[in-house]
Each structure stands twice: as structure tokens, then as C-alpha cells.
Amino acid sequence: MAVNARINTTGAIGRATVRSPTKTTIASQNFAAKPNVSLGEVNDVSTVGVQNGFTLVFNSNSGKFEAQAAANLTGTITSISGGSF
């Protein structure tokens, strides 16, 4: 959104007027939510080699979440944040 401002300097303080355009862009007229999306359809998730008991782990080299066996995971979990809802 562009902001157009005009300063009137006829008075001691001046005045600014901000107007927004009244144009609207319609991105899609027929948008419909897609229920039941699988992990394989998400761009940054790799489902190659998925097996029961595997965990999704982010790989910074590929930029994707990849399935790994829980036995291959090392380290200590110090906190889990579920975000804000």
C-alpha cells in the first residue's frame, strides 16, 4: 500500500493527510480449502524412506524435514515450544 502525504505549511504547525487507495486485488475468486493434506504434499518435507516409529527432523543442508529413526537421534531435549494459539 502506498501512502501519499501532503504537508500544508501555511499555518505554524502544518497538516498531513494520509489516504489509502480504494483498489482491491482479488487473488482467487474460487478459493477452496483442501482438507486432509498429506505430508508428502508439503514442500519442505521429504517422505523418502518413512517407516513406523520415525521422527521428522530438520536437515539444514537440504532445507527439508526428513524422516529419521528415533535410534539415530542424539542429544538432550531441554524445552519444547508449541507456539501461541
N, CA, C and O atoms as a DFTB+ gen file, in Angstrom:
340 C
 N C O
     1  1       0.847      -1.168       0.000
     2  2       0.000       0.000       0.000
     3  2       0.892       1.231       0.000
     4  3       1.814       1.340       0.809
     5  1       0.623       2.125      -0.880
     6  2       1.363       3.383      -0.935
     7  2       0.687       4.411      -0.053
     8  3      -0.537       4.422       0.078
     9  1       1.481       5.268       0.548
    10  2       0.956       6.343       1.380
    11  2       1.316       7.657       0.707
    12  3       2.487       7.942       0.455
    13  1       0.306       8.444       0.422
    14  2       0.524       9.764      -0.148
    15  2       0.277      10.791       0.937
    16  3      -0.767      10.765       1.590
    17  1       1.229      11.700       1.139
    18  2       1.083      12.714       2.184
    19  2       1.346      14.089       1.585
    20  3       2.199      14.252       0.712
    21  1       0.599      15.068       2.069
    22  2       0.780      16.456       1.648
    23  2       0.873      17.304       2.894
    24  3       0.020      17.209       3.776
    25  1       1.889      18.124       2.978
    26  2       2.088      18.983       4.143
    27  2       1.715      20.406       3.754
    28  3       2.275      20.978       2.819
    29  1       0.767      20.959       4.480
    30  2       0.382      22.369       4.295
    31  2       1.195      23.195       5.262
    32  3       1.078      23.020       6.474
    33  1       2.016      24.092       4.750
    34  2       2.863      24.892       5.630
    35  2       2.342      26.308       5.806
    36  3       3.091      27.201       6.206
    37  1       1.056      26.523       5.510
    38  2       0.505      27.869       5.680
    39  2       0.337      28.229       7.142
    40  3       0.399      29.408       7.489
    41  1       0.127      27.259       8.006
    42  2      -0.021      27.518       9.439
    43  2       1.293      27.290      10.142
    44  3       2.294      26.952       9.511
    45  1       1.292      27.472      11.435
    46  2       2.507      27.312      12.220
    47  2       2.893      25.837      12.378
    48  3       4.080      25.521      12.458
    49  1       1.897      24.920      12.423
    50  2       2.175      23.513      12.692
    51  2       2.172      22.686      11.413
    52  3       3.023      21.811      11.253
    53  1       1.253      22.935      10.510
    54  2       1.145      22.141       9.300
    55  2       0.171      20.997       9.486
    56  3      -0.258      20.720      10.606
    57  1      -0.176      20.343       8.421
    58  2      -1.144      19.264       8.482
    59  2      -0.758      18.199       7.462
    60  3      -0.323      18.527       6.358
    61  1      -0.912      16.942       7.818
    62  2      -0.631      15.832       6.903
    63  2      -1.912      15.041       6.700
    64  3      -2.637      14.768       7.655
    65  1      -2.186      14.678       5.467
    66  2      -3.346      13.868       5.140
    67  2      -2.859      12.561       4.523
    68  3      -2.106      12.575       3.548
    69  1      -3.283      11.441       5.083
    70  2      -2.877      10.134       4.568
    71  2      -4.108       9.477       3.982
    72  3      -5.126       9.326       4.657
    73  1      -4.010       9.089       2.732
    74  2      -5.126       8.424       2.050
    75  2      -4.653       7.102       1.498
    76  3      -3.548       7.003       0.965
    77  1      -5.488       6.081       1.624
    78  2      -5.164       4.793       1.017
    79  2      -6.021       4.615      -0.229
    80  3      -7.165       5.068      -0.273
    81  1      -5.469       3.960      -1.232
    82  2      -6.245       3.746      -2.455
    83  2      -7.424       2.806      -2.199
    84  3      -7.380       1.977      -1.290
    85  1      -8.452       2.940      -2.987
    86  2      -9.636       2.102      -2.812
    87  2      -9.607       0.880      -3.716
    88  3     -10.611       0.176      -3.827
    89  1      -8.485       0.614      -4.362
    90  2      -8.373      -0.540      -5.252
    91  2      -8.226      -1.821      -4.435
    92  3      -7.590      -1.828      -3.381
    93  1      -8.811      -2.883      -4.925
    94  2      -8.709      -4.185      -4.289
    95  2      -8.257      -5.197      -5.327
    96  3      -8.742      -5.189      -6.458
    97  1      -7.338      -6.059      -4.953
    98  2      -6.876      -7.109      -5.845
    99  2      -7.456      -8.433      -5.377
   100  3      -7.305      -8.807      -4.214
   101  1      -8.111      -9.134      -6.274
   102  2      -8.670     -10.447      -5.961
   103  2      -7.675     -11.492      -6.446
   104  3      -7.422     -11.622      -7.644
   105  1      -7.120     -12.232      -5.498
   106  2      -6.118     -13.238      -5.849
   107  2      -6.771     -14.479      -6.447
   108  3      -6.237     -15.070      -7.386
   109  1      -7.904     -14.872      -5.920
   110  2      -8.597     -16.051      -6.418
   111  2     -10.080     -15.916      -6.101
   112  3     -10.461     -15.682      -4.954
   113  1     -10.896     -16.064      -7.106
   114  2     -12.329     -15.969      -6.880
   115  2     -12.915     -17.281      -6.384
   116  3     -13.955     -17.284      -5.725
   117  1     -12.268     -18.379      -6.686
   118  2     -12.801     -19.699      -6.354
   119  2     -11.877     -20.448      -5.399
   120  3     -11.502     -21.591      -5.661
   121  1     -11.515     -19.809      -4.299
   122  2     -10.636     -20.459      -3.341
   123  2     -11.419     -21.466      -2.512
   124  3     -12.502     -21.167      -2.008
   125  1     -10.859     -22.657      -2.378
   126  2     -11.470     -23.681      -1.534
   127  2     -10.363     -24.350      -0.725
   128  3      -9.326     -24.720      -1.276
   129  1     -10.577     -24.503       0.551
   130  2      -9.602     -25.175       1.403
   131  2      -9.482     -26.634       0.993
   132  3     -10.458     -27.247       0.562
   133  1      -8.283     -27.187       1.129
   134  2      -8.060     -28.588       0.782
   135  2      -7.877     -29.377       2.076
   136  3      -6.826     -29.282       2.710
   137  1      -8.872     -30.144       2.469
   138  2      -8.747     -30.930       3.702
   139  2      -7.848     -32.144       3.492
   140  3      -7.629     -32.581       2.362
   141  1      -7.338     -32.674       4.578
   142  2      -6.566     -33.919       4.563
   143  2      -5.338     -33.851       3.661
   144  3      -5.150     -34.717       2.806
   145  1      -4.507     -32.840       3.842
   146  2      -3.259     -32.719       3.099
   147  2      -2.243     -33.677       3.710
   148  3      -2.077     -33.713       4.929
   149  1      -1.565     -34.449       2.872
   150  2      -0.563     -35.379       3.378
   151  2       0.783     -34.692       3.500
   152  3       1.015     -33.669       2.854
   153  1       1.676     -35.234       4.318
   154  2       2.997     -34.642       4.491
   155  2       3.780     -34.609       3.183
   156  3       4.583     -33.701       2.972
   157  1       3.562     -35.572       2.312
   158  2       4.252     -35.615       1.025
   159  2       3.904     -34.441       0.125
   160  3       4.650     -34.133      -0.805
   161  1       2.780     -33.782       0.389
   162  2       2.363     -32.637      -0.412
   163  2       2.941     -31.314       0.095
   164  3       2.832     -30.294      -0.585
   165  1       3.552     -31.321       1.276
   166  2       4.142     -30.122       1.839
   167  2       5.539     -29.956       1.241
   168  3       6.318     -30.909       1.209
   169  1       5.860     -28.741       0.764
   170  2       7.102     -28.509       0.016
   171  2       8.380     -28.804       0.777
   172  3       9.339     -29.292       0.181
   173  1       8.428     -28.528       2.069
   174  2       9.688     -28.691       2.797
   175  2       9.734     -29.945       3.667
   176  3      10.414     -29.970       4.693
   177  1       9.010     -30.980       3.253
   178  2       9.017     -32.260       3.969
   179  2       9.346     -33.366       2.983
   180  3       8.717     -33.472       1.931
   181  1      10.323     -34.186       3.318
   182  2      10.674     -35.345       2.500
   183  2      10.135     -36.599       3.176
   184  3      10.409     -36.841       4.352
   185  1       9.373     -37.394       2.438
   186  2       8.811     -38.630       2.993
   187  2       9.547     -39.857       2.470
   188  3       9.037     -40.971       2.583
   189  1      10.725     -39.677       1.905
   190  2      11.512     -40.796       1.378
   191  2      11.951     -41.686       2.538
   192  3      12.513     -41.195       3.517
   193  1      11.700     -42.978       2.435
   194  2      12.147     -43.943       3.430
   195  2      11.390     -43.936       4.739
   196  3      11.901     -44.436       5.741
   197  1      10.184     -43.383       4.763
   198  2       9.402     -43.309       6.005
   199  2       9.014     -44.708       6.473
   200  3       8.579     -45.541       5.679
   201  1       9.177     -44.955       7.774
   202  2       8.790     -46.219       8.382
   203  2       8.097     -45.926       9.707
   204  3       8.183     -44.813      10.225
   205  1       7.415     -46.921      10.249
   206  2       6.775     -46.767      11.558
   207  2       7.809     -46.393      12.609
   208  3       8.910     -46.944      12.627
   209  1       7.459     -45.460      13.484
   210  2       8.327     -45.054      14.583
   211  2       9.335     -43.983      14.228
   212  3      10.089     -43.552      15.100
   213  1       9.381     -43.533      12.980
   214  2      10.318     -42.495      12.573
   215  2       9.841     -41.133      13.064
   216  3       8.662     -40.946      13.367
   217  1      10.773     -40.185      13.139
   218  2      10.506     -38.825      13.587
   219  2      10.947     -37.857      12.505
   220  3      11.943     -38.107      11.825
   221  1      10.222     -36.748      12.330
   222  2      10.643     -35.721      11.380
   223  2      11.699     -34.842      12.026
   224  3      11.497     -34.309      13.118
   225  1      12.831     -34.696      11.339
   226  2      13.955     -33.902      11.823
   227  2      14.372     -32.955      10.710
   228  3      14.467     -33.369       9.555
   229  1      14.624     -31.679      11.040
   230  2      15.023     -30.705      10.020
   231  2      16.478     -30.909       9.633
   232  3      17.347     -31.044      10.495
   233  1      16.738     -30.933       8.320
   234  2      18.088     -31.052       7.782
   235  2      18.444     -29.709       7.149
   236  3      17.879     -29.344       6.118
   237  1      19.374     -28.973       7.754
   238  2      19.714     -27.639       7.247
   239  2      20.419     -27.696       5.900
   240  3      20.395     -26.712       5.161
   241  1      21.045     -28.817       5.559
   242  2      21.700     -28.945       4.254
   243  2      20.683     -29.013       3.118
   244  3      20.882     -28.395       2.072
   245  1      19.594     -29.759       3.314
   246  2      18.575     -29.897       2.274
   247  2      17.469     -28.863       2.420
   248  3      16.734     -28.597       1.468
   249  1      17.346     -28.269       3.626
   250  2      16.281     -27.310       3.879
   251  2      14.924     -27.972       4.016
   252  3      13.892     -27.325       3.836
   253  1      14.919     -29.266       4.335
   254  2      13.665     -30.005       4.470
   255  2      13.621     -30.768       5.781
   256  3      14.652     -31.054       6.390
   257  1      12.404     -31.092       6.205
   258  2      12.212     -32.017       7.312
   259  2      12.286     -33.418       6.728
   260  3      11.623     -33.717       5.734
   261  1      13.084     -34.270       7.339
   262  2      13.280     -35.624       6.828
   263  2      12.989     -36.635       7.919
   264  3      13.182     -36.360       9.104
   265  1      12.518     -37.823       7.508
   266  2      12.204     -38.882       8.464
   267  2      13.492     -39.579       8.895
   268  3      14.322     -39.951       8.066
   269  1      13.640     -39.746      10.206
   270  2      14.785     -40.468      10.749
   271  2      14.312     -41.395      11.849
   272  3      13.350     -41.104      12.560
   273  1      15.003     -42.515      11.977
   274  2      14.689     -43.457      13.049
   275  2      15.024     -42.805      14.385
   276  3      16.033     -42.109      14.496
   277  1      14.203     -43.018      15.386
   278  2      14.423     -42.426      16.706
   279  2      15.760     -42.871      17.283
   280  3      16.362     -42.128      18.059
   281  1      16.243     -44.058      16.931
   282  2      17.519     -44.560      17.444
   283  2      18.695     -43.737      16.911
   284  3      19.757     -43.715      17.532
   285  1      18.522     -43.056      15.763
   286  2      19.592     -42.254      15.171
   287  2      19.687     -40.854      15.771
   288  3      20.627     -40.119      15.471
   289  1      18.736     -40.481      16.604
   290  2      18.718     -39.146      17.175
   291  2      19.581     -39.105      18.424
   292  3      19.532     -40.011      19.256
   293  1      20.373     -38.043      18.548
   294  2      21.215     -37.885      19.726
   295  2      20.963     -36.512      20.325
   296  3      20.443     -35.618      19.655
   297  1      21.325     -36.352      21.563
   298  2      21.176     -35.062      22.220
   299  2      20.144     -35.124      23.322
   300  3      19.546     -36.169      23.578
   301  1      19.944     -33.992      23.969
   302  2      19.007     -33.880      25.071
   303  2      17.986     -32.805      24.749
   304  3      18.348     -31.706      24.329
   305  1      16.727     -33.111      24.940
   306  2      15.682     -32.120      24.737
   307  2      15.581     -31.292      26.004
   308  3      15.317     -31.818      27.085
   309  1      15.796     -29.982      25.858
   310  2      15.745     -29.118      27.030
   311  2      14.432     -28.358      27.140
   312  3      14.021     -27.977      28.236
   313  1      13.759     -28.134      25.982
   314  2      12.468     -27.480      26.022
   315  2      11.722     -27.750      24.724
   316  3      12.326     -27.997      23.680
   317  1      10.404     -27.697      24.811
   318  2       9.539     -27.845      23.647
   319  2       8.581     -26.682      23.665
   320  3       7.887     -26.451      24.655
   321  1       8.541     -25.945      22.566
   322  2       7.637     -24.815      22.462
   323  2       6.598     -25.107      21.403
   324  3       6.932     -25.349      20.243
   325  1       5.352     -25.085      21.798
   326  2       4.256     -25.321      20.839
   327  2       3.740     -24.059      20.205
   328  3       2.807     -24.117      19.404
   329  1       4.313     -22.916      20.531
   330  2       3.893     -21.656      19.940
   331  2       2.712     -21.049      20.672
   332  3       2.342     -21.481      21.764
   333  1       2.137     -20.051      20.053
   334  2       0.981     -19.360      20.621
   335  2      -0.228     -19.604      19.743
   336  3      -0.126     -19.608      18.517
   337  1      -1.354     -19.804      20.364
   338  2      -2.564     -20.074      19.615
   339  2      -3.661     -19.146      20.066
   340  3      -4.777     -19.213      19.551
